[in-house]
Amino acid sequence: MMWLEAVIHWLHLMAAVTWIGGMIFTAFVVQPVLRAALDDTTRITLYRDIGRRFKTIQIAALCVLLATGSYKLFGLRESPDIFYSPFGYVLATKLVLVLIVVILSYRHSYVWGPQLIEAAVRPGPAMGQLAKKLYFWGRINLALSLAVIFCAVLLRFNPFY
């Protein structure tokens, strides 16, 4: 049983690393390079192509995270009192943050991103405003994702007992 738990935990970590690592790489490597090298319309077209490819990876990572996270959460059912402890409060915070990250990721990939691509056909103020919105909320989403990781560290090392 210990091997199964280790594999589940490893899969959970790999999925989180893949998702958040992609966000960090995009924010701190891809975005600055493309901003410096390309005009707005070309950059947005390239972001669209990168986003489509990353979206597939992101969905796969999300599925792994949901499956492994649910398995790990189900394992806590044997100790229901744990949910009324500091551990449970951190877990609840992590789950709320995960929900917000998933909602923001959905909005980014399926609402704001397509709106920006559509606006790129006719560059103007609307395109600039949408680009700023995606940039701002993308950074917020990254910060919240890092907060999820911090909550996971707190849960793993459990300093509350």
Secondary structure, DSSP 4 states (H G I P E B T S, - for coil): -HHHHHHHHHHHHHHHHHHHHHHHHIIIIIHHHHHHHS-HHHHHHHHHHHHHHHHHHHHHHHHHHHHHHHHHHHHGGG-GGGGGSHHHHHHHHHHHHHHHHHHHHHHIIIIIHHHHHHHHTS-SHHHHHHHHHHHHHHHHHHHHHHHHHHHHHHHHH-TT-
